[in-house]
Structure formats: C-alpha cells, structure tokens
Amino acid sequence: MSACPLPACRHRGPFAHAGRWPCRHPQLIVPDGLVSAEYCSTCSCAEQPLGADSGSAQLPLASLLAAPRAAPSASDRSLAIAMITAPRPVRTVERSLAELRRGGFEQTVHLFEEPGTGAASGPDVVVRTNQRRRGMWSNWLQAAEFLLDATTANRLLVCEDDIQLCPAAAATLARGWRCFPPSEFGLASLYTPLHNLPAKGKLSRGWHGLILGRVNWGSLAYCFSRQSLRRILSFEVVRRHDTHKDTDSVIGAACVALGLRMYFHLPSLAAHTGAGCSTVDHIPLADSAPVDFDLEFGSLVADQSEGPLDAAPRLGIAVLNQ
C-alpha cells in the first residue's frame, strides 16, 4: 500500500496494485477500474483522512475474517454457499468473503480457486484448489454440482469473488424465500444491474420475477433451490455450454426454456467490484451499475415496510437465442 494519506471512502477497495486502487463508485467508468492516490485525494466522495498509513483500511477486513461467529441456526443450515475465484490483477477474494459475513451469511463457504490464487482457509472457509485451470464457467459448474452432491441444504448460493453486499442481504433473501412459488422458481439474484430492468415502467421495492433469457446479466450471486438447480444443470443448453464465460446467459436461457423465473430485488442487495480487473475481460459498463445499491440498506427488513412480494411479476423479455 502507498504511504501517502488518503481520504476515507466507502467506494475504494483496500488492495493496491501498482500504486492504484479499485474504485466501486457506480458512476465511475475507467478502462481498468483502478484509480490513483491523486484522484482519490481530490474526489468529491472524500470524507475524512485515514492518517499517514492507508494500510489501516485493511483492519476491518481482517477483523471480519477472523472474528468468531456463532454456529448457524437450524434455518441458516438450510443454505449452503460456494464461491469461485481466480488470480486477478487486484485481489478481491478476501474482501468478498468478508462481504458475505457483513451481509449476514454465517455459513461455511466452499471456495473453489484456480491455480495460483493462493487463498487461505480460515474460520468457516474451506479452500478447494483446482489441479488445472478450468475457466470461469467450468469452475462455476463444479461449485454448483458440489453443492448438490455434497450438501443437504435446500437453498444453494453460488457467488463470484468480486462481490459487495449490504447488511440486509441474507435477511432479505430469507424473507423472499418464503414467498417464491416453488413450481416457477429458477433463482434469486442478490445483484440487480440496471441492464436487467424493463425499459419502461418503474418497479416498486421488493422482489420481482423477471424472464430475461440471454439478455440477463449478473451471475455475481445466484441462489437456487435444490430442485431448480438440478433442473437447470440437467438442461441441454447448460450441458452443451463449452466456453469459459457467459454463466449468466446460459443459466438465463435454461430458466426461460424451463419456464422458471429469475428473481431480482430492488434495491440491489449486491454490487460488482471486479470490473476492470476481471478474469474474463469484463470492462466497466454503465448498465452494470447496481440499482439503488446502499451499503447501509437493512432497516426495511427489520420494520417490514418493504411491502409484499410482487404478485404478478411477469416483466422483461423472454429471449432464448439473443
């Protein structure tokens, strides 16, 4: 980390690369997603100085990863979590693990890493290193199959390693789960990018079932039921997929073909932090901004003011071969 003083900023990531930092501001569009210390020191998001050693920004991360946690309750054990990770120019995996805890997820995380990542096992983190590079899709697929074959949980969450969560993420997902119709449920996404919303019309806060197909973006954090994941992975479109990316597109296509809905929440419960340092050449795009993402979102779950689940959420466009 640089020794120069930096202002505190909730958008700046903690890991430096060649004197620059990842910036998660939703309106920032830069080729590699990295900003310099000079940029940070003059940005309008600046809050207060951290002091001479900006490395102190890593203390919350270390605390989150090492802090003792209570054993998951019986309801928490109904959820199992896998995360995929690979080497990046700017490391995001440790922060993403911490974000899961900050979002209220207390379960063991099964981390599937590509060779050379070097993630460390920790409290409730089991690292599984691939013997050879598999690529994003193959790594995601093995993580999903692991959750089906090696766990007994009813809810299965597969995450990527560049995620930021609001504190209410786990609670909001659990609340929605009680309302999702099992026969039509495909997945619930913690990440709601602007791209996925209908071109016209304003959606209320809460969960909405969208049929998107190949226009779908955002496999950042998908939660399946055991039944829906098994159906999706058995579908021909998924079994034939052989590229190293396009996880969101192929899963969306399977959901459309099977008549399953993909549920997204407003505001978005997650934000994408890896644009510009992606393993599959993703670049920051305006439409990838998380809709109304708020790092402090959580009060709506506590006071139940969010309102009921959308009863007729057939929005979006059903497209299989976009």
For each residue, the residues with C-beta under 8 A, 3 or more apart:
1: 16 53 54 55 57 58
2: 6 16 19 37 54
3: 52 53 54
4: 37 41 54
5: 41 49 50 51 52 54
6: 2 9 12 37 40 41 49 50 54 57
7: 40 41 43 46 47 48 49 50
8: 46 47 48 49 50 57
9: 6 12 40 43 45 46 47
10: 45 47 295
11: 23 24 25 28 45
12: 6 9 21 22 23 24 35 40 57
13: 21 22 23 24 90 92 95 273
14: 21 57 58 61 95
15: 21 22 90 91 92 95
16: 1 2 19 20 21
17: 20 21 22 34 89 90 277
18:
19: 2 16 36 37
20: 16 17 34 35 36 37
21: 12 13 14 15 16 17 34 35 37 40 90
22: 12 13 15 17 33 34 35 90 92 273 274 276 277
23: 11 12 13 28 30 33 34 35 40
24: 11 12 13 28 164 271 273
25: 11 28 45
26: 271 289 290 293
27: 289
28: 11 23 24 25 33 35 284
29: 284 285 286
30: 23 33 34 35 276 284
31: 276 283 284
32: 89 276 277
33: 22 23 28 30 90 274 275 276 277 284
34: 17 20 21 22 23 30 90 276 277
35: 12 20 21 22 23 28 30 39 40 43
36: 19 20 39 40
37: 2 4 6 19 20 21 40 41
38: 41 42
39: 35 36 42 43
40: 6 7 9 12 21 23 35 36 37 43 46
41: 4 5 6 7 37 38 46
42: 38 39 46
43: 7 9 35 39 40 46
44:
45: 9 10 11 25
46: 7 8 9 40 41 42 43
47: 7 8 9 10
48: 7 8
49: 5 6 7 8
50: 5 6 7 8 53 54 56 57
51: 5 54 56
52: 3 5
53: 1 3 50 56
54: 1 2 3 4 5 6 50 51 57
55: 1 58
56: 50 51 53 59
57: 1 6 8 12 14 50 54 60
58: 1 14 55 61 62
59: 56 62 63
60: 57 63 64 98
61: 14 58 64 65 94 95 98
62: 58 59 65 66
63: 59 60 66 67
64: 60 61 67 98 101 102
65: 61 62 94 97 98 101 122 123 125
66: 62 63 122 123
67: 63 64 101 123
68: 123
69: 101 106 123 124
70: 106
71:
72: 76 77 106 107
73: 76 77
74: 77 78
75: 78 174
76: 72 73 79 106 107
77: 72 73 74 107 153
78: 74 75 153 154 155
79: 76 105 107 153 154 155 156 157 223
80: 107 108 110 147 151 153 155 156 157
81: 100 105 107 108 109 110 157 158 159
82: 109 110 111 112 143 144 146 147 156 157 158 159
83: 93 96 97 100 109 110 111 112 143 158 159 160 161
84: 111 112 113 136 139 140 143 158 159 160 161
85: 93 96 111 112 113 114 117 119 160 161
86: 113 114 117 133 136 139 161 279
87: 114 116 117 279
88: 91 92 161 162 274 277 278 279
89: 17 32 277
90: 13 15 17 21 22 33 34 277
91: 15 88 94 95
92: 13 15 22 88 95 96 161 162 273 274 277
93: 83 85 96 97 111 113 117 119 161
94: 61 65 91 97 98 119
95: 13 14 15 61 91 92 98 99 164 273
96: 83 85 92 93 99 100 159 160 161 162 163 164 273
97: 65 83 93 94 100 101 109 111 122 125
98: 60 61 64 65 94 95 101 102
99: 95 96 102 103 163 164 165
100: 81 83 96 97 103 105 109 159 163 165
101: 64 65 67 69 97 98 104 105 106
102: 64 98 99 165 167
103: 99 100 165 166 167 168 169 170 190 269 270
104: 101 167 168 169 170 171
105: 79 81 100 101 109 157 169 170
106: 69 70 72 76 101 124 170
107: 72 76 77 79 80 81 124
108: 80 81 124 125 126
109: 81 82 83 97 100 105 124 125 126
110: 80 81 82 83 126 128 143 146 147
111: 82 83 84 85 93 97 119 125 126 127 128
112: 82 83 84 85 128 130 139 142 143 146
113: 84 85 86 93 117 118 119 127 128 129 130
114: 85 86 87 117 130 133 134 139 279
115: 129 130 131 132 133
116: 87
117: 85 86 87 93 113 114 129
118: 113
119: 85 93 94 111 113 125 127
120: 125 127
121: 125 126 127
122: 65 66 97 125
123: 65 66 67 68 69
124: 69 106 107 108 109
125: 65 97 108 109 111 119 120 121 122
126: 108 109 110 111 121
127: 111 113 119 120 121
128: 110 111 112 113 146
129: 113 115 117
130: 112 113 114 115 133 134 139
131: 115
132: 115
133: 86 114 115 130
134: 114 130 138 139 142
135: 138 139 244 245
136: 84 86 139 140 244 245 247 279 280
137: 140 141 241 243 244 245 246 247 250
138: 134 135 141 142 244
139: 84 86 112 114 130 134 135 136 142 143
140: 84 136 137 143 144 158 160 219 247
141: 137 138 144 145 233
142: 112 134 138 139 145 146
143: 82 83 84 110 112 139 140 146 147 158
144: 82 140 141 147 148 156 158 224 229 233
145: 141 142 148 149 233
146: 82 110 112 128 142 143 149 150 151
147: 80 82 110 143 144 150 151 153 156 158 229
148: 144 145 151 156 226 229 230 233
149: 145 146
150: 146 147
151: 80 146 147 148 156
152:
153: 77 78 79 80 147 156 226
154: 78 79 225 226
155: 78 79 80 177 223 224 225 226
156: 79 80 82 144 147 148 151 153 223 224 225 226 229
157: 79 80 81 82 105 221 222 223 224
158: 81 82 83 84 140 143 144 147 219 221 222 223 224
159: 81 82 83 84 96 100 163 220 221
160: 83 84 85 96 140 163 219 220 221 274
161: 83 84 85 86 88 92 93 96 274
162: 88 92 96 220 272 273 274 275 277 278
163: 96 99 100 159 160 190 191 220 221 270 271 272 273
164: 24 95 96 99 270 271 272 273 293 295
165: 99 100 102 103 169 190 269 270 271
166: 103 169 267 269 270 293 294 295 296 297 298
167: 102 103 104 295 296 297 298
168: 103 104 171 172 269 297 298 299 300 301
169: 103 104 105 165 166 172 173 190 269 270
170: 103 104 105 106 173 174
171: 104 168 174 175 298 301
172: 168 169 175 176 265 269 300 301 306
173: 169 170 176 177 188 190 223 269
174: 75 170 171 177 178
175: 171 172 178 179 301 306
176: 172 173 179 180 188 206 207 263 265 309
177: 155 173 174 180 188
178: 174 175
179: 175 176 207 308 309
180: 176 177 185 188 207 263 309
181: 184 185
182: 185 225 227
183:
184: 181 209 259 260 261
185: 180 181 182 188 225 228 260 261 263
186: 224 228 232 254 255 258 260 261 262 263
187: 222 223 224 228 229 232 251 255 260 262 263
188: 173 176 177 180 185 207 222 223 262 263 264 265
189: 192 218 219 220 221 222 223 262 263 264 265
190: 103 163 165 169 173 220 221 222 223 265 268 269 270
191: 163 218 220 221 268 269 270 271 272 290
192: 189 196 197 218 264 265 266 267 268 269 290 291
193: 196 217 218 268 272 287 288 289 290 291
194: 197 286 287 288 289 290 291
195: 215 217 218 285 287 288
196: 192 193 210 212 215 216 217 218 264 316
197: 192 194 203 291
198: 201 203 210 315 316
199:
200:
201: 198 315
202:
203: 197 198 208 266 310 315
204: 266 307 310
205: 266 267 300 306 307
206: 176 265 266 306 307 308 309 310
207: 176 179 180 188 263 264 265 309 310 313
208: 203 263 264 265 266 310 313 315
209: 184 261 262 263 310 313 314 315
210: 196 198 261 262 263 264 313 315 316
211: 255 256 261 262 314 315 316 317 318
212: 196 215 216 252 256 262 316 317 318 319
213: 216 252 253 255 256 317 318 319 320 322
214: 249 252 253 319 320 321 322
215: 195 196 212 252 316 317 319 322
216: 196 212 213 248 249 251 252 262
217: 193 195 196 248 287 288
218: 189 191 192 193 195 196 248 272 288
219: 140 158 160 189 222 247 248 251
220: 159 160 162 163 189 190 191 270 272
221: 157 158 159 160 163 189 190 191 270
222: 157 158 187 188 189 190 219 251
223: 79 155 156 157 158 173 187 188 189 190
224: 144 155 156 157 158 186 187 228 229 232
225: 154 155 156 182 185 228 229
226: 148 153 154 155 156 229 230
227: 182 230 231
228: 185 186 187 224 225 231 232 260
229: 144 147 148 156 187 224 225 226 232 233
230: 148 226 227 233 234
231: 227 228 234 235 258 260
232: 186 187 224 228 229 235 238 251 254 255 258 260
233: 141 144 145 148 229 230 238 239
234: 230 231 238 239
235: 231 232 238 239 254 257 258
236: 239 240
237: 240 241 250 253 254 257
238: 232 233 234 235 241 250 251 254
239: 233 234 235 236
240: 236 237
241: 137 237 238 246 250
242:
243: 137 246
244: 135 136 137 138 280
245: 135 136 137 280
246: 137 241 243 249 250
247: 136 137 140 219 250 251
248: 216 217 218 219 251 252
249: 214 216 246 252 253
250: 137 237 238 241 246 247 253 254
251: 187 216 219 222 232 238 247 248 254 255
252: 212 213 214 215 216 248 249 255 256 262
253: 213 214 237 249 250 256 257 320 321
254: 186 232 235 237 238 250 251 257 258 260
255: 186 187 211 213 232 251 252 258 260 261 262
256: 211 212 213 252 253 259 260 318 319 320
257: 235 237 253 254 320
258: 186 231 232 235 254 255
259: 184 256
260: 184 185 186 187 228 231 232 254 255 256
261: 184 185 186 209 210 211 255 313
262: 186 187 188 189 209 210 211 212 216 252 255
263: 176 180 185 186 187 188 189 207 208 209 210 313
264: 188 189 192 196 207 208 210 268
265: 172 176 188 189 190 192 206 207 208 268 269
266: 192 203 204 205 206 208 291 292
267: 166 192 205 290 291 292 293 294 297
268: 190 191 192 193 264 265 271 290 291 292 293
269: 103 165 166 168 169 172 173 190 191 192 265 293 297
270: 103 163 164 165 166 169 190 191 220 221 290 293
271: 24 26 163 164 165 191 268 290 293
272: 162 163 164 191 193 218 220 275 288 290
273: 13 22 24 92 95 96 162 163 164
274: 22 33 88 92 160 161 162 277 278 282
275: 33 162 272 278 282 283 284 285 288
276: 22 30 31 32 33 34 282 283 284
277: 17 22 32 33 34 88 89 90 92 162 274
278: 88 162 274 275 281 282 283
279: 86 87 88 114 136
280: 136 244 245
281: 278
282: 274 275 276 278
283: 31 275 276 278
284: 28 29 30 31 33 275 276 288
285: 29 195 275 288
286: 29 194 289
287: 193 194 195 217
288: 193 194 195 217 218 272 275 284 285
289: 26 27 193 194 286 293
290: 26 191 192 193 194 267 268 270 271 272 293
291: 192 193 194 197 266 267 268
292: 266 267 268
293: 26 164 166 267 268 269 270 271 289 290 297
294: 166 267 297
295: 10 164 166 167
296: 166 167
297: 166 167 168 267 269 293 294 300
298: 166 167 168 171 301 302
299: 168 302 303 305
300: 168 172 205 297 303 304 305 306
301: 168 171 172 175 298 304 306
302: 298 299
303: 299 300
304: 300 301
305: 299 300
306: 172 175 205 206 300 301
307: 204 205 206
308: 179 206 311
309: 176 179 180 206 207 313
310: 203 204 206 207 208 209 313
311: 308
312:
313: 207 208 209 210 261 263 309 310
314: 209 211
315: 198 201 203 208 209 210 211
316: 196 198 210 211 212 215
317: 211 212 213 215
318: 211 212 213 256
319: 212 213 214 215 256 322
320: 213 214 253 256 257
321: 214 253
322: 213 214 215 319
